[in-house]
Amino acid sequence: MRPREFLSRMTLPAPEPVDPHLEQASRAALAGARGVPFWLDGDRPARRDPLEGDLDVDLAIVGGGLTGVWGAVLAAEAAPARSVVLLEAGDLAWAASGRNGGFCSASLTHGLGNGLSRWPGELATLNRLGRENLDAIEDTITRYGIDCAFTRSGELTVAVAPWQVDGLRELAALARSHGEDVDLLDAAQTRALVDSPTYLGALRDASGTALVDPARLVRGLAAAAERLGVRIVERTRVVALTDAGDRVRLATTSGTVRARRVLLGTNAFPSLLHRVRPYLVPVWDHVVVTEPLTPAQRTAIGWAGGEGLSDAGNQFHYYRLTPDGRLLWGGYDALYYYGGDLSRRRARNEATERLLVAHLLETFPQLAGIRISHTWGGAIDTCGRFAAFWQQAMDGKVCGVQGYTGLGVGASRFGAQVCLDLLDGAHTERTRLEMVRTKPLPFPPEPVRWLGIELTRRSIAAADAAAGRRNLWLRTLDRFGLGFDS
Ligand SMILES: Cc1cc2nc3c(=O)[nH]c(=O)nc-3n(C[C@H](O)[C@H](O)[C@H](O)COP(=O)(O)OP(=O)(O)OC[C@H]3O[C@@H](n4cnc5c(N)ncnc54)[C@H](O)[C@@H]3O)c2cc1C
């Protein structure tokens, strides 16, 4: 066996559910599940034609996820005369933007604690810009009549272990000291909202998170961009960028584009700017979705407010109801494969799927017997600071944003807006941010990268099992502002 293959197989397997009854129940629930993202199942708009021949434009956008389509809408709105083309290697929204949980958060910093540890001096500004960003997303959806089930339902972070209750108390104090309107709930108050015997308390943030159907958001923004004059091509991979004086030459699989400016929104995929690659690792995150809950099941778990939920462990689940009343449940296992494997076979992982279902049934025993209709995985663009960073190249003609680390549904609009500011050479409040001017630390090359990530993953699991106590390895990473998250 080659070393690469050996290391790939060594990736920490998901621990099997301990209780054999739950293990069996998980297998039964998953029998017949479709390995397709729920958001991408069903009718889709007709696929746009690939690029044919050559094109000369003011702005080329690479990537047809949320970053790309937000960039297209914002660019066309700001300068209607600017010619814009968006080039997508596959189908719009096929990657992370059509595979996520649909939590659209105001946070630009992957949470308050992460923001405070990295940008304490500008956190108030980042929080304000994040709230304005979420409001602007809602305004845009309303303005263009985008049917994407956007609801400002808020978020509950639930404690399922006593140490997490203490953590939520500290987080509530921190949030209030930054002017955020949060409530701390005890077990009974939490269970009155959503009923799980595992809940010991919760932090409720009623306004900082919306839930959305992310694929419909991408498609709606793409349609709006086209109405504003943007050209979108699918099945067109950009294979190289070359500096050609006052233009950038984009060589694609079916033609050439010459563009004055280029916005890169390629997320976890290998960046066309090679210097970006050491800063990102693709981390696989998995999701299961149930059949629609019956009225009796809904009554048994409550959840009338339809909030987005996550639990407060280091390895956390996120879960929500879909617009048609299913339960979407994801997270916990964040898997990195040696060499940053992005092949589509990684989108299924049966052990992780069974683990997710077992945790779902432990949380909601009222749902015993429920069946899973969809299961899938997607790659997250993890960077060492867990929040987006920007990279310019070719004398400012090219700008990319990536590194959202599992919280890009909302932040992608801000990411694209900053790219456009930088490409236009505009000096704005956004471009002056330290967050925008700095970058995370790079990951070391393989095999140290893989070994470091595995050690971190095992340490995080150990911390959750030891009342949150972080071992020497995690404390050392914390001191240097390094980490691994999803
Ligand atoms: C399972 C999962 C759950 C998540 N849950 C949440 C959540 O609940 N809330 C949240 O905020 N975030 C979540 N995220 C993260 C969120 O989905 C991403 O941060 C966001 O979608 C990033 O959008 P993007 O457009 O930058 O990237 P993507 O959606 O990945 O789009 C990048 C696109 O670039 C294209 N591309 C790449 N290279 C090229 C090339 N050379 N030429 C042409 N096209 C190219 C790809 O084909 C792809 O379509 C989750 C992610 C996953 C995987």
The ligand as an SDF file (V2000), in Angstrom:
LIG
                    3D

 53 58  0  0  0  0  0  0  0  0999 V2000
  -22.2960   20.1580    4.6050 C   0  0  0  0  0  0  0  0  0  0  0  0
  -22.1200   21.6530    4.7270 C   0  0  0  0  0  0  0  0  0  0  0  0
  -22.9120   22.3650    5.6200 C   0  0  0  0  0  0  0  0  0  0  0  0
  -22.7580   23.7520    5.7360 C   0  0  0  0  0  0  0  0  0  0  0  0
  -23.6460   24.4430    6.5190 N   0  0  0  0  0  0  0  0  0  0  0  0
  -23.5790   25.8050    6.5470 C   0  0  0  0  0  0  0  0  0  0  0  0
  -24.5630   26.5520    7.2260 C   0  0  0  0  0  0  0  0  0  0  0  0
  -25.5620   26.0240    7.7090 O   0  0  0  0  0  0  0  0  0  0  0  0
  -24.3940   27.8980    7.2880 N   0  0  0  0  0  0  0  0  0  0  0  0
  -23.3430   28.5320    6.7010 C   0  0  0  0  0  0  0  0  0  0  0  0
  -23.2290   29.7490    6.8090 O   0  0  0  0  0  0  0  0  0  0  0  0
  -22.4420   27.8420    5.9760 N   0  0  0  0  0  0  0  0  0  0  0  0
  -22.5470   26.5020    5.8660 C   0  0  0  0  0  0  0  0  0  0  0  0
  -21.6660   25.8090    5.0970 N   0  0  0  0  0  0  0  0  0  0  0  0
  -20.6520   26.5680    4.3280 C   0  0  0  0  0  0  0  0  0  0  0  0
  -21.2740   27.2630    3.1200 C   0  0  0  0  0  0  0  0  0  0  0  0
  -22.0160   26.3400    2.3780 O   0  0  0  0  0  0  0  0  0  0  0  0
  -20.1380   27.8550    2.2560 C   0  0  0  0  0  0  0  0  0  0  0  0
  -19.3270   28.6970    3.0540 O   0  0  0  0  0  0  0  0  0  0  0  0
  -20.6720   28.6870    1.0910 C   0  0  0  0  0  0  0  0  0  0  0  0
  -21.6300   27.9670    0.3690 O   0  0  0  0  0  0  0  0  0  0  0  0
  -19.4980   29.0770    0.1930 C   0  0  0  0  0  0  0  0  0  0  0  0
  -19.9860   29.5260   -1.0510 O   0  0  0  0  0  0  0  0  0  0  0  0
  -18.9780   29.6690   -2.2640 P   0  0  0  0  0  0  0  0  0  0  0  0
  -19.7230   30.2200   -3.3970 O   0  0  0  0  0  0  0  0  0  0  0  0
  -17.7680   30.4180   -1.8040 O   0  0  0  0  0  0  0  0  0  0  0  0
  -18.4780   28.1910   -2.5630 O   0  0  0  0  0  0  0  0  0  0  0  0
  -19.1620   26.9660   -3.3720 P   0  0  0  0  0  0  0  0  0  0  0  0
  -20.6070   26.8900   -3.1640 O   0  0  0  0  0  0  0  0  0  0  0  0
  -18.3530   25.7440   -3.0180 O   0  0  0  0  0  0  0  0  0  0  0  0
  -18.9220   27.3370   -4.8750 O   0  0  0  0  0  0  0  0  0  0  0  0
  -17.6520   27.3200   -5.4620 C   0  0  0  0  0  0  0  0  0  0  0  0
  -17.8780   27.0340   -6.9280 C   0  0  0  0  0  0  0  0  0  0  0  0
  -16.6760   27.2880   -7.6510 O   0  0  0  0  0  0  0  0  0  0  0  0
  -16.6400   26.3890   -8.7340 C   0  0  0  0  0  0  0  0  0  0  0  0
  -15.2700   26.2980   -9.2090 N   0  0  0  0  0  0  0  0  0  0  0  0
  -14.1700   25.9100   -8.5010 C   0  0  0  0  0  0  0  0  0  0  0  0
  -13.0650   25.9880   -9.2830 N   0  0  0  0  0  0  0  0  0  0  0  0
  -13.4780   26.4410  -10.4910 C   0  0  0  0  0  0  0  0  0  0  0  0
  -12.7980   26.7250  -11.7230 C   0  0  0  0  0  0  0  0  0  0  0  0
  -11.4830   26.5610  -11.8270 N   0  0  0  0  0  0  0  0  0  0  0  0
  -13.5290   27.1610  -12.7810 N   0  0  0  0  0  0  0  0  0  0  0  0
  -14.8860   27.3610  -12.6610 C   0  0  0  0  0  0  0  0  0  0  0  0
  -15.5760   27.0970  -11.5000 N   0  0  0  0  0  0  0  0  0  0  0  0
  -14.8720   26.6510  -10.4540 C   0  0  0  0  0  0  0  0  0  0  0  0
  -17.1550   25.0830   -8.1520 C   0  0  0  0  0  0  0  0  0  0  0  0
  -17.6120   24.1980   -9.1600 O   0  0  0  0  0  0  0  0  0  0  0  0
  -18.2600   25.5750   -7.2270 C   0  0  0  0  0  0  0  0  0  0  0  0
  -19.5250   25.5430   -7.8290 O   0  0  0  0  0  0  0  0  0  0  0  0
  -21.7790   24.4290    4.9610 C   0  0  0  0  0  0  0  0  0  0  0  0
  -20.9840   23.7160    4.0630 C   0  0  0  0  0  0  0  0  0  0  0  0
  -21.1680   22.3410    3.9290 C   0  0  0  0  0  0  0  0  0  0  0  0
  -20.3200   21.6000    2.9360 C   0  0  0  0  0  0  0  0  0  0  0  0
  1  2  1  0
  2  3  1  0
  2 52  2  0
  3  4  2  0
  4  5  1  0
  4 50  1  0
  5  6  2  0
  6  7  1  0
  6 13  1  0
  7  8  2  0
  7  9  1  0
  9 10  1  0
 10 11  2  0
 10 12  1  0
 12 13  2  0
 13 14  1  0
 14 15  1  0
 14 50  1  0
 15 16  1  0
 16 17  1  0
 16 18  1  0
 18 19  1  0
 18 20  1  0
 20 21  1  0
 20 22  1  0
 22 23  1  0
 23 24  1  0
 24 25  2  0
 24 26  1  0
 24 27  1  0
 27 28  1  0
 28 29  2  0
 28 30  1  0
 28 31  1  0
 31 32  1  0
 32 33  1  0
 33 34  1  0
 33 48  1  0
 34 35  1  0
 35 36  1  0
 35 46  1  0
 36 37  1  0
 36 45  1  0
 37 38  2  0
 38 39  1  0
 39 40  1  0
 39 45  2  0
 40 41  1  0
 40 42  2  0
 42 43  1  0
 43 44  2  0
 44 45  1  0
 46 47  1  0
 46 48  1  0
 48 49  1  0
 50 51  2  0
 51 52  1  0
 52 53  1  0
M  END
$$$$
